[in-house]
Each structure stands twice: as C-alpha cells, then as structure tokens.
Amino acid sequence: MTELLLVGRVARAHGNKGQVIVNPETDFPQERFAAGQVLVVEHAGRAVERAIVSVRFHQGRPIVALAGVETMNDAEALAGAELKVAAASLAPLPGNTFYRHDLVGCEVKDTHGHVLGRVTDVEGPLEQSRLVVARERGELLIPMVEGMVVRISAEDREILVDLPEGLAELNVPKRTSDSE
C-alpha cells in the first residue's frame, strides 16, 4: 500500500457550488493545491481520490473545487476531511531541507549525548519551524535554527541539538510541595 501524507484538512464549505476552504498542513500549498493535482480525501472511514478542478487562495488558505463535489451539501459533508498525497509523488528537496514526515519519529539528542525525546510534530511555516519533542516531563519546542539544530540524519532517525541554557526546562511542570 502506498504511504499517504497529510497536506491539508477541509475546514468548511465555501459558497454554494461545492467549493471547500482548506487548512493547509504543508509548506508547499501552491504546489499541493494546484488545479489538476489528485488528492486522496479521507473522511468517515472512506478514502476517495479526487482531482482539483480549480483553486484560488484567500488569506493564505486554498479554496478548492474538487471533482465530484458539486453542491454546497456535498462540500459541507467533507468538513474535517483529511487531504492526502502519495509520498512517492513528492519531489526531492534541496540539501538540508526535510519534509515534516521525515522528522516525525526522530530521536532528539543534545550535544552531550543525552536523549531529550522524540519528535511528534513540526509546527509553523518553513522559515519559522519548531520541532515538537515529546518527553517524560512534557513537550519541548525547539526552534529549527542554525546553531540550535546541529545535525539532522533522517536516515538514522536522529537529530542533534545544542540548546541554550534553560530552554529544556521551560515546559517542565512545577512541583508543588506536600503542604499545599
């Protein structure tokens, strides 16, 4: 089976001609939501391939007309649907650039060899991305900036970071004393 990657979610219907507003989950919305692209629409336990008939962008979000979605009722029924593409259809990226799915699941270590946790998500746009790292003491957000992210090895599923003093402790829950 082909690996499918999330590129957006249907927010709601738009207008009365079957268009939907999409919340993009990709750093490349212009490429993913272009007329002629085929998306896998997953909703209510079903997955259906649908071609994008037309698209326009409003305030950074695509407004998409999908083949077979003709009415406002059809579009309303897709609210919350996940829009996916085949991983094999993705173009290679330039050096030192990674798709989000390449980073999720990677183990994060500091420069002293201590394991900080695993990447569960990558938030933010390409130029302001943050690794979301799950650990025993809560989530850790690590900005993906030069000097802080030292090395990424997607093949080895490992990310090496050099965090400024105090960053790792920012999200640690405060302990309460027994007297409180």
Secondary structure, 3 states (H helix, E strand, C coil): CCCEEEEEEEEEEECCCCEEEEEECCCCHHHHCCCCCEEEEEECCEEEEEEEEEEEEECCEEEEEECCCCCHHHHHCCCCCEEEEEHHHCCCCCCCCCCHHHHCCCEEEECCCCEEEEEEEEECCHHHCEEEEECCCCCEEEECCECCEEEEECCCCEEEECCCCCHHHCCCCCCCCCCC
